[in-house]
Amino acid sequence: MAGISPEAAEVAQRLRDGMASGVLSFPLTSFGEDGGLDLNAYRAYLADRLATAPGAVFPACGTGEFFSLDEDEYRAVVRTTVEVADGRLPVVAGIGYGWAQALRFARIAEEAGADAALVLPHYLVGAPQDGLVEQLRRIAAGTRLPLIAYQRGQVAFTADGLRRIASIPTVVGLKDGHSDLDRLQRLTLAAPDGFLFFNGAATAEIQARAYAAVGVPAYSSAVHAFAPEIANAFFAALRDGDDAGVTKLLREFYVPLVELRDRVPGYAVSLVKAAARLRGLPVGPVRAPLTDPGPIDLADLEKVLDHGLSLVGAVRRSA
């Protein structure tokens, strides 16, 4: 990309290589039963996730309940992630709120050793393109970290806005959560060569084929947070053109999971954490304003999860 800083270009290449080799992992943050941060549990949980070869790891983002962490907890989560990753794959920390607070988190992430930052949508209000661009410019001016913009909710870039943020020397990519493929295609065509895009829709695998058709094959995977076997089987089937395997996993696991997720607001995180607990992973409960699933939803989740795990061997054999 013309104008990109050498440091950002290096990180972007590492991310590009990672996106081609595995899913993007968004780990949960471990809390104790008292609601406090449990770093020992998080360290063990994260080491288990990274052993399954994701392409990059994104701590303290939406799945990691960034919105519930104070600055000290955030620092500890990012630093622990950097230590566990030990340079094996890029660490991209979530930052957010208004630009001033996002910059505080960016500086914490930078000090903790993160490779880049994912700029989560700002709080509450809509904003024009000039404001969205200025938000990123102000963050970029105060940190050396390469930045990935996340468009979702009230953040949505036009083609012109995309060209403008891509001209900022440390903005290297865009995560899309709108699933507006017409708009996304226009953005990919407006972007400079080498600009990174990835699918950040909720349960991104559901739309992975559609995103790949407009030139965005990389995606984040919440399923990797609790069932990397399923997430990696889907990634391999999609990469290898195993349409039957992709369809089987979508029909028999991902669609039932999404239908369960849609029962209660916040289940996009709460169900992921509950599924991790069902597998004995040390992640603890969610923090308010999220709520943990009740007995009926937990029982249904266990059935969906067990069936999904049972599909992995058959999909791999079909490939």
Buried (B, 14 or more C-beta within 10 A) or exposed (E): BEEBBEBBBEBBBBBBBBBEBBBBBBBBBBBEEEEEBBBEBBBBBBEBBBEBBBBBBBBBBBBBBBBBBEEEBBBBBBBBBBEBBEEEBBBBBBBBBBBEBBBBBBBBBBEBBBBBBBBBBBEEEEBEBEEBBBBBBBBBEBBEBBBBBBBBBEBBBBBEBBBBBBBBBBBBBBBBBBBEBEBBBBBBEBBEEBBBBBBBBBBBBBBBBBBBEBEBBBBBBBBBBBBBBBBBBBBBBBBEEBEEBBEBBBEBBBBBBBEBBEEBEBBBBBBBBBBBBBEEBBBBBBBEEBBBBEEEBBEBBBEBBEEBBEBBEEBBEEE
